[in-house]
Amino acid sequence: MALVNILHMNTGDGELSYAKNSLLQETGIRNAIPILKHSIKGIANYGVFKDCITVADLGCSSGTNTLLVVSNIIDIVHEVCQENNREVPQFQVCLNDLFGNDFNTIFKSLPDFYANVKKNKGEAFGPCFISAVPGSFYGRLFPNKSLHLVHCATSNQWLSQMPQGLENNGSNIYIAKTSPPNVYQAYGKQFHTDFTKFLRMRSEEVVHGGSMVLTIPSRSLVDLASDDSCAFFELLGQSLVDMVKEGLVQGADINSFNMPLYFPCEDEVRNIIESEGSFSVENLNVFKVNWDPCDTDYTNMNDSNELSQVHGKNTSKVLRVALEPLLVSHFGNSIIHVLFKKYEKHVADHLSKKKTRHFFLTISLTKK
């Protein structure tokens, strides 16, 4: 089955839903606010939008983060207009994600969202029109020259398809220290193809002078096997291998499974943008987030045994809500609970020895 029909976060608002376990993505969204503010000021001063600003949030998912992005954009536009003594425009906000996304949860939260906007900004504010546009952002989603601002957070790491030629990756489920060189090359090639296409599609849809703000899970080093790129998934792969040894998973099922993800370094992202040629880089910022986004300790280089257990459990939930539908489609539902209990223990052990962190880059682009 095509990835576009499988990939989505866990739906609903239960304990193991994305809505209840998306603090990692929220942290990325909040860290991007300074660059988002700079981009909106730029397109306002350039006169890109007048009576209405059209915004697309790509890979919006569901839960509180979706409307947090919309709220941030509304607040910044309102602030910029007040600073420049100009009338606040109307807002047309298009929320995009794949077909399996839980758009219904978003729609149910809209009445409260609209009420809060009116309460905070006044009856005369707006109006704001929010709609959904399901589909892959590796294809066209909007009419020519219809968007003023594109926002995309923690989504560009997802590939449009599995890279070709991963048959010799063995029991690795992503790039690992033991992966052969052709696996590294295949993943890098697929990301290059996909990100180029992403830029090309948006170049048709964004107006001249319009802006894109992308927050991309990345890696800090050129080395593809660096810990901030692959350790997170090596431990999941080890958990699956443990289950093979216990007769709970077939070895052939692991050997035929690879993650449709890629975490680029800054140079890769810059080079693809330059090569595609439709956008210029305005700002770029990098930041790190602990594997457990509830963990605010950025001083210690490893966890105590007690803390590592807590962080292991939280980290396991973060990954489960993102990967469960994909894993179920390949391995079935029966292994999921045991798999993530094993992953929780592997993560706890890892963090007690070395506190590895996620690496992100936020980049703002202007349409030439």
Disulfide bonds with the S-S distance in Angstrom:
none
